[in-house]
């Protein structure tokens, strides 16, 4: 039942989206036939409904805009974006070629296991781009409802042309278009408010088909509407049949280079849209989605679709939701949907010529309204301003400069933000939680105490490497200077020293989050250690180093030639204890005793600083030897 329902829903949507791509509506039925069948054989999502969608259709129209030359299509330069009827086949060949290229790109990406690249395009970029595309798509459909032509252009030009010629408004298509759009939106909203209502459950997936049937009936009953007086335009002759579906011989690759950039864009957006839908539904049912297999499945679907007159396709939000809600549990529903589309291709062609275009426009507008994610923008403004910046950049560039530029600029900006956050990690100031051995960031709600003479900093990054090592070094040096020279850390805590103004004798670096470290970072730590230990008498200790970090330090002899192994500890508490009493075994010591041993600890640190040269290999006492043995046992 799920496959039949989705198939009935897909028939009017496929025609609407094909028109959005500037193709004859009937070719949308081709795109809804083969791709769902191929995905059903190879995909990993049991509920994903593959076929024509609004965003990819818009990108297809954008990609093919201006690609037809005057030689291939006489009169195209004077057509102002409208594809002349005699050029329809040439335009279709470009759409088929684009589908072939998108399929090859997705298939190769899947075979090369590049599915992880989706991580570089975050939700703010996708949401902003989708919202901008939704607004652009809706504006392109307005002309079929108002009854007069609106020259294509960016949003400001479209809005200007819409109101400039408002006096040419045709009331019949306007009223009928508003009624159809309002009805479809009403069915959707009704299901949201009354999810158990049987009427809305029935009308939500079948409403679009009902609108088309009513529209065709009106045109049969009143053919006078299809005249210049009323200007209710129809789809016209639809030349589709099972005999003409194969298009493998129509593939011509001389224009491939001109479509390459757009093919990559469509391949990326198509995969992102499909994967996000599949993952969301899979979580509800408790199974996993394999990104690379999804790429292979979508790529093969587009590749095979191009051999049967299909333009690029991907997973659909609305149809997947209906497929899920009507009980689809296996990929068999996709096969059933393909059978429904096959029947539509063989039977519906004669009836489609009287389908009013305002019906298709109503279907498109009602479908994309839900994609305008303004609530996401509001949430991002409250949660993280950089996410809101990405959303608004993607949105504005999409509506003013086109989908390709909107996506490209937003992705570049998001990568710049990733790089910035990677090279500027946070340094957290920690304090002790009373009556425990735990240490927390001073910004956390729990109240704590600073330990006299010892200050603890956590390097909050997963990797210390060449790009961020200098920033970490500068920030740590600034924090240490504020502690020792000024007695506080501005913006983090009010004071970091005791009431009598004593300065710290030890710094503990908590390396809990650091998983990797390179030679540049080791050089930066070496410079800090030499400055603070040998010139200022402050001992630097390392706590919670991972096995990988310790191994890297061992290979570089950092823990032998620079910092003695005795100053590496498995936990912060051990480092704090050792900083106060070198003769203790590192077990828990009450904070009160640590406070009382402050002066003795400073004296011991100073003696050790004077007796240990920079190479850390001379004058090693019994305590140092014991701790080196313990360190070797921990890292063995």
Secondary structure, 3 states (H helix, E strand, C coil): CHHHHHHHHHHHHHHHHHHHCCCCCCHHHHHCCHHHHHHHHHCCCCCCCEECCHHHHHHHHHHHCCCCCCCCCCCHHHCCCCCCHHHHHHHHHHHHHHHHHHHHHHHHHHHCCCHHHHHHCCHHHHHHHHHHHHHHHHHHHHHHHHCCCCCCCCHHHHHHHHHHCHHHCCHHHHHHHHHHHHHHHHHHHHHHHCCCCHHHHHHHHHHHHHHHHHHHHHHHHCHHHCCCCCCCCECCCCCCCCCCCCCHHHCCCCCHHHHHHHHHHHHHHHHHHHHHHHHHHHHHHCCCCCHHHHHHHHHHHHHHHHCCCCCCCEECHHHHHHHHHCCCCCCHHHHHHHHHHHHHHHHCHHHHCCCEHHHHHHHHHHHHHHHCCHHHHHHHHHHCHHHHHHHHHHHHHHHHHCHHHHHHHHHHHHHHHHHHHHHCCEEEEEEECCCCCCEEECCCCCCCECCCCEEEEEEECCEECHHHHHHHHHHHHHHHHHHHHHCCECCCECCCCCCCCCCCCEEEEECCCCCEECHHHHHHHHHHHHHHHHCCCCEEEEECCCHHHHHHHHHCCHHHHHCCHHHEECCHHHHHHHHHCCCCCCCCCCHHHHHHCHHHHHHHHHHHHHHCCCCCCCCCCHHHHHHHHHHHHHHC
